[in-house]
Amino acid sequence: MNTDGTQMAGTAGERRPIHAASAQVFDSAVVLSGSIGKGHDSVAEACQAALATTGVRADVLDCMSMLGGAGSRLGTAAFRRLISVPAVYDGFHFSHLRNGTRLPHLLEQAAVRQLLPRVRDAVDRAGDKPLVISVFPTGVSTVGALKRERPDLTTVAVCTDACAHSMWVSEGTDLYIVCSPLAALTIRRYAPDGEVAVVPPPVRPQFFDAPTKRAARDTLGVARDARCVLLMAGGWGLGPLDDTAEALARGGFWVLAVAGGNRRLLEHLRSVAARHWRVLPFGMTDRIPELMAAADVIVTSAGQTCNEARVVGRRLVILDVVPGHGRENALHELEQGGARTCSPDPRSVEAAVRSVFAELPEQLPSPVASAAEWQERFFGALFRVGFAVTARAARDRGAASRGPAVPLAEPVGAG
């Protein structure tokens, strides 16, 4: 067992060796995401941005869209219905997904049948032997099926959840990238001999380049000495965010309230803003790094937003609005520090926010200091499946990186 919680692959005490002679310089990649919320897409974009710095063109594909119009709508509606009844989704997650029963297996098979022809075509178009990365569990299963046809492909799964369930693991996956030793051990439940690497959570570069609090507040019109809260709950805007925004505004807080793609919620937030001038409503927006920079505290559901908030250096209040994997992710956030949790009702949220301001718990530093440092850690993991950076790309990256050196292909060393 390694200190990071991973176990050496192969027989006991051995690791599958990757030598410079077997390293590959990929010129293209396919990243499979899934547009349920925005978290998977954010991870895909972080991977895409990292690969671009080495000259690798990565195409991001949406598994939900590739299910077809009816299939995508049905899948999204079914998932939204499931999480709207927490007891039902908890049962599905903890009893079926966790244990890999016949029910998720049948659902997985049906999705793979739809996705495989489209993914096969996309991989064929991408070049001779592209790197294939899945950041969505259905993508992992589909790529596993494709690998049986094309064993020459190099396949990677990137899971940012605190615990992996059975659909995150598929035979034919060359490398699993996870974000904690705990997550690595949950992969081991289903793939005892799989290759697993622990890397800090993927975060898009713009969060590392967020403005200062003062600059962000000046742009938004927020008073410099205000107590300011960013209120959001994923791309779907889950929970009673409108009532919560009103309660916080009445309590004297400035509220940057993000509805995401929830149009009805956005209308309600605009009504709240008409009554309370401290509330600033937003829909689906690319200004999240700026909004995080302006806030003192971020109230959000457990997920990718928490990783982004930690990079910006903001304390967290976690809304318990996502059952199943959301509960596991919330516990992991508490374990890391700098976070509180609360029920998704206005009184509980306001009490948690006030406790954060009163106690001023120290926000732990981000696991990495820059996008370049995270990218180096990411490439170091990919090297375990033969990924190599060209000499030119390494020179172009140059002093921008403050992280550990990436193992490079032999020509770079010679240069």
Helices and strands as residue ranges (DSSP letters): G 20-22, E 28-33, H 39-52, E 57-62, H 63-66, H 69-84, H 86-91, I 92-97, H 102-125, E 131-134, H 137-149, E 154-158, G 166-168, E 175-178, H 181-190, E 196-198, H 205-208, H 213-220, E 228-231, H 241-250, E 254-258, H 263-275, E 279-282, H 288-294, E 297-301, H 304-312, E 315-319, H 325-336, E 339-342, H 346-359, H 371-382, G 383-385, H 391-397, G 398-400, H 410-414
